[in-house]
Amino acid sequence: MEITRKSPISGKTNTLDLPITPAQLIEWQNGSRIQHVFPELTPGQREFIMTGITDQEWSDMFGGEEE
């Protein structure tokens, strides 16, 4: 299912094709915890659904993993 969100950081509108169903999205919108509704998604994908912030924006803002 394609999810489109506008990033509050960049102002860009991005779309991700995620392996979720409309019923799951409705369940989350009705108040269920995102990690319980979408356990198969990565934390970055769940963040995108909630905020519209992409993994790349997080990386640009906070840097990559420490070596």
PyMOL commands that set and color helices and strands:
alter all, ss='L'
color gray80, all
select helices_A, chain A and resi 22-29+34-37+43-51+55-62
alter helices_A, ss='H'
color red, helices_A
select strands_A, chain A and resi 2-6+13-17
alter strands_A, ss='S'
color yellow, strands_A
deselect
rebuild
show_as cartoon
